[in-house]
């Protein structure tokens, strides 16, 4: 008698409940897929923005480096010109050479 009563109690959900659960699971899966697609889109956009920003910064700093290198080339040329003029003057006027050598020796000892 007890076994018959337990056998009469459904041990599994009814078909309506099963169908309802299946629909809910499908809706959850669709939302998860949509979130995954959105996440992939956002990540791709972030990667692209990052690449663009890196390229922009590289370009900006490259221009700055080139400007500084040009400045250094100009200073070196000016220094070379000054050294050439000093060399010519010291060849013509040995006293200038003595003064310059004394100034460089005095500057080195400070």
C-alpha positions, 0 to 999 in steps of 0.5 A, a space after each residue: 500500500 505504501 509502495 503504491 502511494 509512493 509510486 503514484 507521486 511523480 518523481 520527475 517534473 511534469 512536461 509543462 514544468 520541463 518545457 518551462 525550465 527548458 525555455 528558461 535555460 534557452 533564454 539564459 543561454 541566449 543572454 549569455 551568448 549576447 553578453 559574450 558577443 558584446 564582450 568580444 566587441 568591446 575587447 576588440 574595440 579596446 584593442 583597436 583604440 589601444 593600438 591607435 593610441 600607441 601609434 599616436 604616442 609613438 609618432 608624437 615622441 618620434 617627432 620630438 626626438 627628431 627635433 632634439 636630434 636636429 637641435 643637437 646637430 645644430 649645436 655640434 656644428 656651432 661648436 665645430 665652427 667655434 673650435 675651427 675659428 679658435 684654432 685659426 686664431 691661435 695659429 695666427 696669434 700664439 698669445 691667444 693660444 696661451 690664454 685659452 690653454 691657461 683658461 682651460 687648465 684653470 677651468 679643469 682645476 676648479 
